[in-house]
Amino acid sequence: MTSARDTAGAAAQGADSHWGRRLLALLIDWGIALAISAGFFEYSSAATLGVFAAMTLLLVGTVGFSIGHRVLGLRVYRIVDGGSPPRPVQTLVRTVLMLLVIPAVVSGPDGRGLHDIAAGTRIDRVRRA
């Protein structure tokens, strides 16, 4: 019989196994935002942050992944139903907290970042059939 502790431990282990992918996806997305900022806003740091936030809000909120997530086989989904992309408010909460950095690098007992815990979302690898 599997206990709640075993299940939480397995979830945390799975989350830990793709921290590298998550970081690389973030770097890809930041690089894209930086390139757009360089091309249109003369490397403005505020513009880079705004472009990054807009990309994250639009992409994660509609299809469940950013460009970096997609390249690395990750997706963000609602925990409630385990498959749908986050709703707009969930995406907004997740993005704002991610921009604050600390909630994104501190994880809870199940391995999710605090921004995902607050938003009721999870990021995981895409399962191929």
N, CA, C and O atoms as CSV, one atom per row, in Angstrom:
chain,resi,resn,atom,element,x,y,z
A,1,MET,N,N,0.848,-1.176,0.000
A,1,MET,CA,C,0.000,0.000,0.000
A,1,MET,C,C,0.896,1.241,0.000
A,1,MET,O,O,1.905,1.280,0.703
A,2,THR,N,N,0.529,2.244,-0.781
A,2,THR,CA,C,1.306,3.473,-0.911
A,2,THR,C,C,0.734,4.534,0.012
A,2,THR,O,O,-0.467,4.806,-0.014
A,3,SER,N,N,1.591,5.134,0.828
A,3,SER,CA,C,1.142,6.179,1.747
A,3,SER,C,C,1.224,7.541,1.058
A,3,SER,O,O,1.822,7.676,-0.009
A,4,ALA,N,N,0.612,8.546,1.689
A,4,ALA,CA,C,0.669,9.910,1.150
A,4,ALA,C,C,2.110,10.407,1.130
A,4,ALA,O,O,2.506,11.144,0.227
A,5,ARG,N,N,2.897,9.998,2.136
A,5,ARG,CA,C,4.296,10.409,2.196
A,5,ARG,C,C,5.066,9.839,1.005
A,5,ARG,O,O,5.872,10.544,0.398
A,6,ASP,N,N,4.824,8.553,0.659
A,6,ASP,CA,C,5.498,7.943,-0.486
A,6,ASP,C,C,5.133,8.651,-1.777
A,6,ASP,O,O,5.992,8.881,-2.628
A,7,THR,N,N,3.860,8.996,-1.926
A,7,THR,CA,C,3.399,9.690,-3.124
A,7,THR,C,C,4.039,11.069,-3.230
A,7,THR,O,O,4.495,11.457,-4.305
A,8,ALA,N,N,4.079,11.817,-2.122
A,8,ALA,CA,C,4.695,13.145,-2.126
A,8,ALA,C,C,6.186,13.031,-2.419
A,8,ALA,O,O,6.742,13.852,-3.148
A,9,GLY,N,N,6.834,12.018,-1.854
A,9,GLY,CA,C,8.261,11.810,-2.105
A,9,GLY,C,C,8.538,11.491,-3.556
A,9,GLY,O,O,9.510,11.986,-4.126
A,10,ALA,N,N,7.692,10.664,-4.166
A,10,ALA,CA,C,7.864,10.333,-5.587
A,10,ALA,C,C,7.646,11.564,-6.454
A,10,ALA,O,O,8.357,11.761,-7.439
A,11,ALA,N,N,6.668,12.396,-6.098
A,11,ALA,CA,C,6.418,13.625,-6.860
A,11,ALA,C,C,7.603,14.569,-6.743
A,11,ALA,O,O,8.013,15.185,-7.726
A,12,ALA,N,N,8.155,14.683,-5.530
A,12,ALA,CA,C,9.306,15.563,-5.329
A,12,ALA,C,C,10.509,15.046,-6.099
A,12,ALA,O,O,11.247,15.831,-6.693
A,13,GLN,N,N,10.715,13.745,-6.097
A,13,GLN,CA,C,11.840,13.182,-6.842
A,13,GLN,C,C,11.677,13.446,-8.339
A,13,GLN,O,O,12.651,13.777,-9.016
A,14,GLY,N,N,10.459,13.303,-8.863
A,14,GLY,CA,C,10.209,13.588,-10.265
A,14,GLY,C,C,10.437,15.038,-10.603
A,14,GLY,O,O,10.972,15.363,-11.663
A,15,ALA,N,N,10.022,15.932,-9.683
A,15,ALA,CA,C,10.227,17.361,-9.914
A,15,ALA,C,C,11.706,17.693,-9.895
A,15,ALA,O,O,12.178,18.474,-10.721
A,16,ASP,N,N,12.450,17.103,-8.950
A,16,ASP,CA,C,13.886,17.365,-8.869
A,16,ASP,C,C,14.597,16.908,-10.133
A,16,ASP,O,O,15.588,17.514,-10.539
A,17,SER,N,N,14.107,15.855,-10.752
A,17,SER,CA,C,14.795,15.292,-11.917
A,17,SER,C,C,14.746,16.214,-13.125
A,17,SER,O,O,15.553,16.045,-14.039
A,18,HIS,N,N,13.838,17.178,-13.169
A,18,HIS,CA,C,13.815,18.078,-14.325
A,18,HIS,C,C,14.047,19.541,-13.966
A,18,HIS,O,O,13.642,20.424,-14.722
A,19,TRP,N,N,14.688,19.821,-12.832
A,19,TRP,CA,C,15.054,21.204,-12.502
A,19,TRP,C,C,15.981,21.782,-13.564
A,19,TRP,O,O,15.882,22.959,-13.910
A,20,GLY,N,N,16.878,20.952,-14.076
A,20,GLY,CA,C,17.781,21.420,-15.129
A,20,GLY,C,C,17.029,21.826,-16.377
A,20,GLY,O,O,17.341,22.848,-16.987
A,21,ARG,N,N,16.039,21.033,-16.763
A,21,ARG,CA,C,15.205,21.363,-17.932
A,21,ARG,C,C,14.445,22.660,-17.695
A,21,ARG,O,O,14.339,23.500,-18.589
A,22,ARG,N,N,13.920,22.817,-16.496
A,22,ARG,CA,C,13.156,24.018,-16.179
A,22,ARG,C,C,14.037,25.255,-16.261
A,22,ARG,O,O,13.623,26.283,-16.798
A,23,LEU,N,N,15.250,25.157,-15.728
A,23,LEU,CA,C,16.178,26.281,-15.783
A,23,LEU,C,C,16.581,26.598,-17.215
A,23,LEU,O,O,16.641,27.766,-17.601
A,24,LEU,N,N,16.854,25.578,-17.993
A,24,LEU,CA,C,17.230,25.796,-19.394
A,24,LEU,C,C,16.064,26.403,-20.181
A,24,LEU,O,O,16.273,27.277,-21.022
A,25,ALA,N,N,14.847,25.946,-19.914
A,25,ALA,CA,C,13.663,26.527,-20.571
A,25,ALA,C,C,13.533,28.005,-20.229
A,25,ALA,O,O,13.215,28.824,-21.092
A,26,LEU,N,N,13.782,28.343,-18.960
A,26,LEU,CA,C,13.741,29.739,-18.535
A,26,LEU,C,C,14.794,30.561,-19.270
A,26,LEU,O,O,14.520,31.682,-19.698
A,27,LEU,N,N,15.992,30.009,-19.418
A,27,LEU,CA,C,17.057,30.717,-20.133
A,27,LEU,C,C,16.718,30.911,-21.614
A,27,LEU,O,O,17.023,31.957,-22.187
A,28,ILE,N,N,16.099,29.920,-22.225
A,28,ILE,CA,C,15.668,30.049,-23.628
A,28,ILE,C,C,14.642,31.177,-23.752
A,28,ILE,O,O,14.756,32.041,-24.621
A,29,ASP,N,N,13.646,31.157,-22.877
A,29,ASP,CA,C,12.600,32.195,-22.918
A,29,ASP,C,C,13.186,33.575,-22.639
A,29,ASP,O,O,12.808,34.555,-23.281
A,30,TRP,N,N,14.114,33.651,-21.676
A,30,TRP,CA,C,14.739,34.942,-21.368
A,30,TRP,C,C,15.562,35.419,-22.560
A,30,TRP,O,O,15.568,36.611,-22.865
A,31,GLY,N,N,16.254,34.510,-23.236
A,31,GLY,CA,C,17.041,34.865,-24.415
A,31,GLY,C,C,16.168,35.428,-25.532
A,31,GLY,O,O,16.544,36.389,-26.202
A,32,ILE,N,N,15.007,34.822,-25.723
A,32,ILE,CA,C,14.066,35.317,-26.739
A,32,ILE,C,C,13.577,36.716,-26.357
A,32,ILE,O,O,13.528,37.613,-27.198
A,33,ALA,N,N,13.217,36.894,-25.087
A,33,ALA,CA,C,12.757,38.207,-24.619
A,33,ALA,C,C,13.865,39.250,-24.761
A,33,ALA,O,O,13.603,40.397,-25.125
A,34,LEU,N,N,15.098,38.847,-24.473
A,34,LEU,CA,C,16.235,39.755,-24.603
A,34,LEU,C,C,16.470,40.148,-26.062
A,34,LEU,O,O,16.772,41.306,-26.351
A,35,ALA,N,N,16.332,39.191,-26.977
A,35,ALA,CA,C,16.505,39.478,-28.403
A,35,ALA,C,C,15.434,40.457,-28.894
A,35,ALA,O,O,15.729,41.379,-29.655
A,36,ILE,N,N,14.188,40.247,-28.453
A,36,ILE,CA,C,13.107,41.168,-28.838
A,36,ILE,C,C,13.370,42.554,-28.257
A,36,ILE,O,O,13.180,43.568,-28.928
A,37,SER,N,N,13.808,42.581,-27.010
A,37,SER,CA,C,14.125,43.852,-26.362
A,37,SER,C,C,15.267,44.568,-27.087
A,37,SER,O,O,15.228,45.785,-27.266
A,38,ALA,N,N,16.265,43.818,-27.495
A,38,ALA,CA,C,17.399,44.420,-28.218
A,38,ALA,C,C,16.956,44.979,-29.557
A,38,ALA,O,O,17.396,46.053,-29.966
A,39,GLY,N,N,16.082,44.247,-30.241
A,39,GLY,CA,C,15.645,44.665,-31.564
A,39,GLY,C,C,14.697,45.839,-31.573
A,39,GLY,O,O,14.702,46.643,-32.506
A,40,PHE,N,N,13.878,45.945,-30.534
A,40,PHE,CA,C,12.839,46.965,-30.542
A,40,PHE,C,C,12.956,48.014,-29.437
A,40,PHE,O,O,12.388,49.100,-29.562
A,41,PHE,N,N,13.682,47.710,-28.355
A,41,PHE,CA,C,13.694,48.605,-27.196
A,41,PHE,C,C,15.096,48.932,-26.691
A,41,PHE,O,O,15.246,49.341,-25.540
A,42,GLU,N,N,16.118,48.764,-27.512
A,42,GLU,CA,C,17.497,49.109,-27.165
A,42,GLU,C,C,17.966,48.467,-25.849
A,42,GLU,O,O,18.566,49.134,-25.006
A,43,TYR,N,N,17.692,47.198,-25.687
A,43,TYR,CA,C,18.108,46.425,-24.506
A,43,TYR,C,C,17.567,46.962,-23.185
A,43,TYR,O,O,18.211,46.801,-22.148
A,44,SER,N,N,16.422,47.582,-23.202
A,44,SER,CA,C,15.824,48.088,-21.965
A,44,SER,C,C,15.494,46.905,-21.045
A,44,SER,O,O,14.808,45.967,-21.450
A,45,SER,N,N,15.989,46.962,-19.809
A,45,SER,CA,C,15.729,45.852,-18.878
A,45,SER,C,C,14.240,45.754,-18.545
A,45,SER,O,O,13.710,44.655,-18.377
A,46,ALA,N,N,13.569,46.899,-18.452
A,46,ALA,CA,C,12.128,46.880,-18.184
A,46,ALA,C,C,11.372,46.265,-19.355
A,46,ALA,O,O,10.412,45.520,-19.159
A,47,ALA,N,N,11.806,46.580,-20.572
A,47,ALA,CA,C,11.167,46.000,-21.749
A,47,ALA,C,C,11.409,44.494,-21.814
A,47,ALA,O,O,10.508,43.733,-22.166
A,48,THR,N,N,12.618,44.066,-21.478
A,48,THR,CA,C,12.919,42.632,-21.481
A,48,THR,C,C,12.008,41.909,-20.499
A,48,THR,O,O,11.446,40.864,-20.827
A,49,LEU,N,N,11.860,42.452,-19.311
A,49,LEU,CA,C,10.988,41.852,-18.305
A,49,LEU,C,C,9.537,41.844,-18.781
A,49,LEU,O,O,8.824,40.859,-18.587
A,50,GLY,N,N,9.101,42.935,-19.400
A,50,GLY,CA,C,7.743,43.006,-19.916
A,50,GLY,C,C,7.482,42.028,-21.040
A,50,GLY,O,O,6.424,41.401,-21.085
A,51,VAL,N,N,8.440,41.888,-21.954
A,51,VAL,CA,C,8.296,40.927,-23.058
A,51,VAL,C,C,8.252,39.510,-22.504
A,51,VAL,O,O,7.432,38.698,-22.933
A,52,PHE,N,N,9.137,39.210,-21.548
A,52,PHE,CA,C,9.156,37.889,-20.923
A,52,PHE,C,C,7.812,37.595,-20.256
A,52,PHE,O,O,7.257,36.510,-20.423
A,53,ALA,N,N,7.292,38.562,-19.501
A,53,ALA,CA,C,6.003,38.384,-18.822
A,53,ALA,C,C,4.874,38.180,-19.832
A,53,ALA,O,O,4.023,37.311,-19.642
A,54,ALA,N,N,4.863,38.974,-20.899
A,54,ALA,CA,C,3.810,38.845,-21.913
A,54,ALA,C,C,3.873,37.488,-22.607
A,54,ALA,O,O,2.845,36.845,-22.820
A,55,MET,N,N,5.091,37.053,-22.960
A,55,MET,CA,C,5.240,35.736,-23.600
A,55,MET,C,C,4.725,34.630,-22.684
A,55,MET,O,O,4.007,33.728,-23.115
A,56,THR,N,N,5.105,34.719,-21.418
A,56,THR,CA,C,4.702,33.685,-20.462
A,56,THR,C,C,3.191,33.687,-20.263
A,56,THR,O,O,2.560,32.630,-20.289
A,57,LEU,N,N,2.609,34.864,-20.066
A,57,LEU,CA,C,1.156,34.958,-19.870
A,57,LEU,C,C,0.397,34.402,-21.064
A,57,LEU,O,O,-0.521,33.599,-20.903
A,58,LEU,N,N,0.776,34.825,-22.247
A,58,LEU,CA,C,0.044,34.411,-23.447
A,58,LEU,C,C,0.222,32.936,-23.770
A,58,LEU,O,O,-0.753,32.236,-24.044
A,59,LEU,N,N,1.450,32.465,-23.739
A,59,LEU,CA,C,1.705,31.085,-24.146
A,59,LEU,C,C,1.282,30.066,-23.097
A,59,LEU,O,O,0.585,29.103,-23.418
A,60,VAL,N,N,1.693,30.264,-21.852
A,60,VAL,CA,C,1.322,29.305,-20.809
A,60,VAL,C,C,-0.191,29.330,-20.585
A,60,VAL,O,O,-0.805,28.289,-20.353
A,61,GLY,N,N,-0.782,30.512,-20.653
A,61,GLY,CA,C,-2.222,30.628,-20.440
A,61,GLY,C,C,-3.079,30.057,-21.548
A,61,GLY,O,O,-4.249,29.748,-21.318
A,62,THR,N,N,-2.535,29.908,-22.740
A,62,THR,CA,C,-3.344,29.393,-23.846
A,62,THR,C,C,-3.001,27.951,-24.220
A,62,THR,O,O,-3.896,27.131,-24.419
A,63,VAL,N,N,-1.711,27.644,-24.313
A,63,VAL,CA,C,-1.334,26.294,-24.749
A,63,VAL,C,C,-0.646,25.467,-23.666
A,63,VAL,O,O,-0.420,24.271,-23.850
A,64,GLY,N,N,-0.308,26.103,-22.527
A,64,GLY,CA,C,0.266,25.358,-21.418
A,64,GLY,C,C,1.777,25.235,-21.431
A,64,GLY,O,O,2.343,24.475,-20.646
A,65,PHE,N,N,2.432,25.967,-22.307
A,65,PHE,CA,C,3.896,25.941,-22.315
A,65,PHE,C,C,4.438,27.186,-22.982
A,65,PHE,O,O,3.783,27.797,-23.826
A,66,SER,N,N,5.656,27.552,-22.583
A,66,SER,CA,C,6.362,28.634,-23.256
A,66,SER,C,C,7.209,28.015,-24.371
A,66,SER,O,O,7.217,26.795,-24.535
A,67,ILE,N,N,7.901,28.826,-25.116
A,67,ILE,CA,C,8.756,28.309,-26.186
A,67,ILE,C,C,9.847,27.417,-25.588
A,67,ILE,O,O,10.117,26.332,-26.103
A,68,GLY,N,N,10.467,27.876,-24.506
A,68,GLY,CA,C,11.491,27.081,-23.845
A,68,GLY,C,C,10.951,25.764,-23.316
A,68,GLY,O,O,11.607,24.730,-23.438
A,69,HIS,N,N,9.749,25.795,-22.724
A,69,HIS,CA,C,9.120,24.567,-22.243
A,69,HIS,C,C,8.918,23.588,-23.394
A,69,HIS,O,O,9.215,22.399,-23.274
A,70,ARG,N,N,8.413,24.101,-24.498
A,70,ARG,CA,C,8.109,23.247,-25.649
A,70,ARG,C,C,9.368,22.587,-26.199
A,70,ARG,O,O,9.378,21.391,-26.491
A,71,VAL,N,N,10.425,23.377,-26.336
A,71,VAL,CA,C,11.689,22.855,-26.853
A,71,VAL,C,C,12.208,21.722,-25.972
A,71,VAL,O,O,12.778,20.752,-26.471
A,72,LEU,N,N,12.008,21.847,-24.664
A,72,LEU,CA,C,12.550,20.861,-23.728
A,72,LEU,C,C,11.529,19.826,-23.258
A,72,LEU,O,O,11.811,19.046,-22.349
A,73,GLY,N,N,10.358,19.816,-23.866
A,73,GLY,CA,C,9.369,18.786,-23.552
A,73,GLY,C,C,8.688,18.942,-22.205
A,73,GLY,O,O,8.387,17.951,-21.540
A,74,LEU,N,N,8.444,20.179,-21.799
A,74,LEU,CA,C,7.758,20.451,-20.541
A,74,LEU,C,C,6.401,21.079,-20.806
A,74,LEU,O,O,6.178,21.667,-21.865
A,75,ARG,N,N,5.499,20.955,-19.851
A,75,ARG,CA,C,4.203,21.622,-19.945
A,75,ARG,C,C,3.746,22.026,-18.558
A,75,ARG,O,O,4.127,21.416,-17.560
A,76,VAL,N,N,2.921,23.067,-18.508
A,76,VAL,CA,C,2.324,23.544,-17.267
A,76,VAL,C,C,0.848,23.198,-17.334
A,76,VAL,O,O,0.191,23.451,-18.344
A,77,TYR,N,N,0.325,22.618,-16.255
A,77,TYR,CA,C,-1.088,22.257,-16.263
A,77,TYR,C,C,-1.711,22.481,-14.899
A,77,TYR,O,O,-1.023,22.601,-13.885
A,78,ARG,N,N,-3.035,22.534,-14.905
A,78,ARG,CA,C,-3.792,22.702,-13.668
A,78,ARG,C,C,-3.789,21.393,-12.901
A,78,ARG,O,O,-3.960,20.326,-13.492
A,79,ILE,N,N,-3.598,21.462,-11.608
A,79,ILE,CA,C,-3.603,20.250,-10.791
A,79,ILE,C,C,-5.011,19.680,-10.677
A,79,ILE,O,O,-5.177,18.462,-10.603
A,80,VAL,N,N,-6.016,20.532,-10.662
A,80,VAL,CA,C,-7.396,20.097,-10.458
A,80,VAL,C,C,-7.808,19.012,-11.440
A,80,VAL,O,O,-8.390,18.006,-11.037
A,81,ASP,N,N,-7.516,19.199,-12.718
A,81,ASP,CA,C,-7.924,18.188,-13.697
A,81,ASP,C,C,-6.742,17.464,-14.337
A,81,ASP,O,O,-6.930,16.522,-15.107
A,82,GLY,N,N,-5.531,17.901,-14.017
A,82,GLY,CA,C,-4.342,17.182,-14.467
A,82,GLY,C,C,-4.019,17.258,-15.942
A,82,GLY,O,O,-3.193,16.478,-16.418
A,83,GLY,N,N,-4.627,18.154,-16.681
A,83,GLY,CA,C,-4.318,18.183,-18.094
A,83,GLY,C,C,-4.522,19.511,-18.797
A,83,GLY,O,O,-3.851,19.796,-19.789
A,84,SER,N,N,-5.427,20.317,-18.304
A,84,SER,CA,C,-5.732,21.577,-18.970
A,84,SER,C,C,-4.679,22.632,-18.669
A,84,SER,O,O,-4.090,22.642,-17.589
A,85,PRO,N,N,-4.443,23.533,-19.643
A,85,PRO,CA,C,-3.556,24.668,-19.355
A,85,PRO,C,C,-4.140,25.492,-18.213
A,85,PRO,O,O,-5.350,25.468,-17.986
A,86,PRO,N,N,-3.302,26.210,-17.504
A,86,PRO,CA,C,-3.804,27.048,-16.406
A,86,PRO,C,C,-4.810,28.080,-16.911
A,86,PRO,O,O,-4.728,28.537,-18.051
A,87,ARG,N,N,-5.742,28.432,-16.064
A,87,ARG,CA,C,-6.694,29.488,-16.388
A,87,ARG,C,C,-5.984,30.832,-16.304
A,87,ARG,O,O,-4.894,30.918,-15.737
A,88,PRO,N,N,-6.591,31.893,-16.866
A,88,PRO,CA,C,-5.922,33.200,-16.895
A,88,PRO,C,C,-5.447,33.706,-15.534
A,88,PRO,O,O,-4.327,34.203,-15.421
A,89,VAL,N,N,-6.278,33.587,-14.507
A,89,VAL,CA,C,-5.865,34.070,-13.188
A,89,VAL,C,C,-4.713,33.231,-12.647
A,89,VAL,O,O,-3.791,33.770,-12.034
A,90,GLN,N,N,-4.755,31.917,-12.866
A,90,GLN,CA,C,-3.656,31.053,-12.425
A,90,GLN,C,C,-2.357,31.442,-13.141
A,90,GLN,O,O,-1.292,31.503,-12.526
A,91,THR,N,N,-2.461,31.700,-14.423
A,91,THR,CA,C,-1.285,32.091,-15.197
A,91,THR,C,C,-0.739,33.428,-14.713
A,91,THR,O,O,0.476,33.606,-14.615
A,92,LEU,N,N,-1.624,34.360,-14.411
A,92,LEU,CA,C,-1.200,35.666,-13.916
A,92,LEU,C,C,-0.477,35.526,-12.574
A,92,LEU,O,O,0.597,36.096,-12.384
A,93,VAL,N,N,-1.061,34.771,-11.651
A,93,VAL,CA,C,-0.439,34.556,-10.339
A,93,VAL,C,C,0.925,33.898,-10.510
A,93,VAL,O,O,1.911,34.332,-9.915
A,94,ARG,N,N,0.975,32.858,-11.321
A,94,ARG,CA,C,2.223,32.120,-11.547
A,94,ARG,C,C,3.298,33.027,-12.147
A,94,ARG,O,O,4.451,32.996,-11.717
A,95,THR,N,N,2.922,33.829,-13.134
A,95,THR,CA,C,3.884,34.701,-13.816
A,95,THR,C,C,4.392,35.808,-12.903
A,95,THR,O,O,5.596,36.058,-12.847
A,96,VAL,N,N,3.490,36.474,-12.188
A,96,VAL,CA,C,3.909,37.553,-11.287
A,96,VAL,C,C,4.860,37.022,-10.221
A,96,VAL,O,O,5.882,37.647,-9.935
A,97,LEU,N,N,4.535,35.881,-9.635
A,97,LEU,CA,C,5.418,35.311,-8.618
A,97,LEU,C,C,6.746,34.852,-9.218
A,97,LEU,O,O,7.786,34.945,-8.565
A,98,MET,N,N,6.718,34.364,-10.440
A,98,MET,CA,C,7.958,33.953,-11.089
A,98,MET,C,C,8.853,35.171,-11.331
A,98,MET,O,O,10.073,35.078,-11.197
A,99,LEU,N,N,8.261,36.297,-11.681
A,99,LEU,CA,C,9.040,37.514,-11.897
A,99,LEU,C,C,9.701,38.013,-10.612
A,99,LEU,O,O,10.701,38.729,-10.664
A,100,LEU,N,N,9.148,37.639,-9.474
A,100,LEU,CA,C,9.748,38.002,-8.191
A,100,LEU,C,C,10.937,37.113,-7.840
A,100,LEU,O,O,11.635,37.382,-6.862
A,101,VAL,N,N,11.179,36.072,-8.610
A,101,VAL,CA,C,12.296,35.126,-8.540
A,101,VAL,C,C,12.247,34.199,-7.331
A,101,VAL,O,O,12.260,32.981,-7.512
A,102,ILE,N,N,12.192,34.714,-6.120
A,102,ILE,CA,C,12.288,33.869,-4.932
A,102,ILE,C,C,11.236,32.755,-4.926
A,102,ILE,O,O,11.595,31.602,-4.688
A,103,PRO,N,N,9.948,33.047,-5.178
A,103,PRO,CA,C,8.979,31.939,-5.175
A,103,PRO,C,C,9.288,30.858,-6.219
A,103,PRO,O,O,8.906,29.702,-6.042
A,104,ALA,N,N,9.962,31.221,-7.280
A,104,ALA,CA,C,10.269,30.246,-8.326
A,104,ALA,C,C,11.431,29.337,-7.951
A,104,ALA,O,O,11.507,28.210,-8.440
A,105,VAL,N,N,12.331,29.795,-7.100
A,105,VAL,CA,C,13.495,28.975,-6.742
A,105,VAL,C,C,13.334,28.255,-5.411
A,105,VAL,O,O,14.158,27.408,-5.067
A,106,VAL,N,N,12.297,28.576,-4.662
A,106,VAL,CA,C,12.009,27.879,-3.409
A,106,VAL,C,C,10.914,26.860,-3.695
A,106,VAL,O,O,9.873,27.198,-4.258
A,107,SER,N,N,11.153,25.620,-3.307
A,107,SER,CA,C,10.159,24.592,-3.597
A,107,SER,C,C,9.509,24.077,-2.329
A,107,SER,O,O,10.086,24.123,-1.242
A,108,GLY,N,N,8.293,23.584,-2.499
A,108,GLY,CA,C,7.544,22.994,-1.404
A,108,GLY,C,C,7.902,21.528,-1.246
A,108,GLY,O,O,8.800,21.030,-1.926
A,109,PRO,N,N,7.211,20.839,-0.360
A,109,PRO,CA,C,7.528,19.436,-0.079
A,109,PRO,C,C,7.307,18.500,-1.268
A,109,PRO,O,O,7.897,17.421,-1.322
A,110,ASP,N,N,6.468,18.900,-2.212
A,110,ASP,CA,C,6.222,18.045,-3.377
A,110,ASP,C,C,7.115,18.395,-4.564
A,110,ASP,O,O,6.939,17.846,-5.652
A,111,GLY,N,N,8.076,19.309,-4.367
A,111,GLY,CA,C,9.015,19.660,-5.421
A,111,GLY,C,C,8.571,20.793,-6.327
A,111,GLY,O,O,9.344,21.238,-7.177
A,112,ARG,N,N,7.338,21.273,-6.166
A,112,ARG,CA,C,6.867,22.393,-6.989
A,112,ARG,C,C,7.388,23.697,-6.429
A,112,ARG,O,O,7.540,23.848,-5.217
A,113,GLY,N,N,7.665,24.654,-7.326
A,113,GLY,CA,C,8.044,25.987,-6.887
A,113,GLY,C,C,6.871,26.649,-6.182
A,113,GLY,O,O,5.716,26.302,-6.430
A,114,LEU,N,N,7.165,27.603,-5.305
A,114,LEU,CA,C,6.087,28.283,-4.583
A,114,LEU,C,C,5.137,29.000,-5.529
A,114,LEU,O,O,3.956,29.154,-5.220
A,115,HIS,N,N,5.644,29.445,-6.693
A,115,HIS,CA,C,4.765,30.097,-7.668
A,115,HIS,C,C,3.750,29.098,-8.224
A,115,HIS,O,O,2.602,29.464,-8.479
A,116,ASP,N,N,4.161,27.842,-8.415
A,116,ASP,CA,C,3.223,26.815,-8.877
A,116,ASP,C,C,2.252,26.410,-7.773
A,116,ASP,O,O,1.079,26.158,-8.048
A,117,ILE,N,N,2.719,26.346,-6.543
A,117,ILE,CA,C,1.833,26.006,-5.425
A,117,ILE,C,C,0.742,27.063,-5.284
A,117,ILE,O,O,-0.435,26.731,-5.150
A,118,ALA,N,N,1.138,28.343,-5.314
A,118,ALA,CA,C,0.164,29.437,-5.170
A,118,ALA,C,C,-0.837,29.454,-6.317
A,118,ALA,O,O,-2.005,29.788,-6.118
A,119,ALA,N,N,-0.386,29.095,-7.517
A,119,ALA,CA,C,-1.269,29.135,-8.692
A,119,ALA,C,C,-2.082,27.857,-8.865
A,119,ALA,O,O,-3.016,27.831,-9.667
A,120,GLY,N,N,-1.751,26.804,-8.137
A,120,GLY,CA,C,-2.459,25.531,-8.309
A,120,GLY,C,C,-2.066,24.826,-9.596
A,120,GLY,O,O,-2.884,24.155,-10.225
A,121,THR,N,N,-0.795,24.987,-9.983
A,121,THR,CA,C,-0.311,24.389,-11.225
A,121,THR,C,C,0.873,23.475,-10.951
A,121,THR,O,O,1.431,23.461,-9.853
A,122,ARG,N,N,1.241,22.717,-11.968
A,122,ARG,CA,C,2.412,21.849,-11.916
A,122,ARG,C,C,3.081,21.908,-13.275
A,122,ARG,O,O,2.412,22.027,-14.301
A,123,ILE,N,N,4.406,21.824,-13.281
A,123,ILE,CA,C,5.149,21.728,-14.533
A,123,ILE,C,C,5.755,20.330,-14.569
A,123,ILE,O,O,6.343,19.872,-13.590
A,124,ASP,N,N,5.606,19.663,-15.699
A,124,ASP,CA,C,6.070,18.290,-15.802
A,124,ASP,C,C,6.461,17.990,-17.242
A,124,ASP,O,O,6.157,18.759,-18.153
A,125,ARG,N,N,7.125,16.887,-17.430
A,125,ARG,CA,C,7.503,16.460,-18.774
A,125,ARG,C,C,6.275,16.027,-19.553
A,125,ARG,O,O,5.326,15.488,-18.985
A,126,VAL,N,N,6.299,16.261,-20.834
A,126,VAL,CA,C,5.219,15.817,-21.706
A,126,VAL,C,C,5.355,14.320,-21.879
A,126,VAL,O,O,6.435,13.826,-22.204
A,127,ARG,N,N,4.287,13.603,-21.669
A,127,ARG,CA,C,4.301,12.145,-21.817
A,127,ARG,C,C,4.039,11.801,-23.270
A,127,ARG,O,O,3.026,12.208,-23.839
A,128,ARG,N,N,4.927,11.073,-23.854
A,128,ARG,CA,C,4.759,10.632,-25.254
A,128,ARG,C,C,4.097,9.269,-25.269
A,128,ARG,O,O,4.419,8.411,-24.448
A,129,ALA,N,N,3.179,9.065,-26.191
A,129,ALA,CA,C,2.475,7.778,-26.285
A,129,ALA,C,C,3.277,6.756,-27.046
A,129,ALA,O,O,2.830,5.622,-27.216
